[in-house]
Amino acid sequence: MANLLGVNATKILSSNPSDKAGIGEQGGRLRVIYDTYEVLADMAAGDTIQMGGLIPAGARVIDVHLFYDALTAGTLDVGWEASSNGVEAASADGFVDGAAVTSQGHVSLQEDHFAEAGMFKKFAAAVQPIVKVATDTEATSGTISLAIMYILD
């Protein structure tokens, strides 16, 4: 039976101080970006909602939660815009791809969309999180909420 070590476990057990795990990977603080959007009219495919502030450079995304009221029809994606310096490319569905919003619900990156590009992604530059309407909704009222959990330090 082998006793195997992960990359950071190896660093932590190393006698070389320069090999220590990064502070965000051992004892880092979880931070949250949270925002809501009140739907006031039918949203068309391609509409984009900027949510919250920027995901900072150096942040590693741990989870994303999308909550929504019944919007009658349609699907929503969650991702990010390209960074202003061009280091990070845009990905409209990097966190959530095609959440059906026909009835009230919730999806998360870890539970429902764990294969997306944003899972545990460490951003090299600050990016704006977005919710993008992938297919037309029909509701003229409702709430969309987004929570992004990340470690920075």
N, C-alpha and C positions, 0 to 999 in steps of 0.2 A: 504494500500500500504506500503510495507516494504522498508526501506532504508538499503541496504546490502553493506558490505565492503569486498574488496579483502584482502588477507593476508597482503600485504605491505601497503595498505591503513589503515588497522587496526593498524599496527606498527607505521605509520607516525602520526596518530592521538592519539597515546598512550602518556600518561604523563611519562612513564617509559623510560629513555634514552637508556637502554640496549635492548629495543625492536625495535629500529629503523631499517628500511629497509637497506639492504646492499648497498654500494655505486654503485655497478654494476647494481642494480635493481631500482635505483632512481637517475637519472642524470649521468649515466655511459656513457663513450665515446665509440662510435662504431669504431672498428678497422677492417682492411681488409687484407686478404691474397689473392694475385692475382698472377697468372702465366699462361703462354701459352706453348703449345707444338706444334711443327711443324711436321706433319705427313710426313715421308719420304719413308715409305713402308707400304704395307698391314699389318694391325695388326690382330693377331690371338686371339681367345678366350683365356682368362687367362692372356694376357699381362697386365702389370700394369705400370702406369705412376705416379711417385711421383710428386706432384704439390706444389710449394711454400715451405715455412718453416713450422715448427711445429705449430699446434694449441696448445697454452700454457695450462698448468694446470690451472684450475680455470676459463677458458674461457667458456662463454655460447654462443653457436651458434645461431644467429638470422636468417640468411638466407644463402643460397648457390645458385650461378648462374653458370650454365654450358652452354657455347656457343660453337657451332661447325659448321664447314663447312660441305657440303654434302660429306659424306664418302661412298656413293653408297649403302652400306648395313651395317647391324650390329646394336648393342646396346651397350651403355656405362653405367656403374654404377659409382657412386661417394661415397666414404666412407673414411675410415681411417685404418691405420695399427695399430697393438697392440702397446701399450706403451712399452718402453724399460724395465720398471720395472714390467710389467705384471699387473698393476692396471686396465688398460683399455684393453678390448678384441678388436680384429680386427672386423671391419664390412665393407666389401667391398661395400655394398650398403646402408649404414646407412643414406646417404643424398639423393641420387637419385638412383632409381632402374629401369633399363631398358629403358634409353632414346634412342629412335629410331633415328639414325643419317643418314637416307637415303637422307634427304634434309637438307639444312642449317637451323639452328634453335637455340633455347634457351629453357631451362627448369630451374625452380627454386624450391627450397625446399618449400617455402611458397605457391606458386601458384599451383604447379603440384604434389608435393610429400610430402604434409604436414603430412601424417600419418607415415612417416619414423622415425626410432629410434633417428636420429640426430636432430629432430626438437626441438629447445630450450634446447638441451642437454648441461649440464655443465660437462666439462671434469675434472676428478680427477687427470689426469696425461697428460703430453704432448703427442700428437699423430701426425703422418705424414698423411696429406690428400693425397688421391690417386684417380685416375681415372682408372677403370678397364674395359677392353674390355670383355663384357659379351658374345657377339656373334660376330663372325668374320666380320671385315669390308673388303672392297675391294678397297678402294681408296689408291693411292700412294702419295697423297699430300693433304694438307688441314691444318686447324688450329683448335685446341681445346683450349679453354680458361676457366679458373675456377676462381671464386671470392667467398670467404668465409667471411661473415660478422659476427663478434662476439664482445661481450662486455667482458672486462676483469676486469676493475677496479670498 
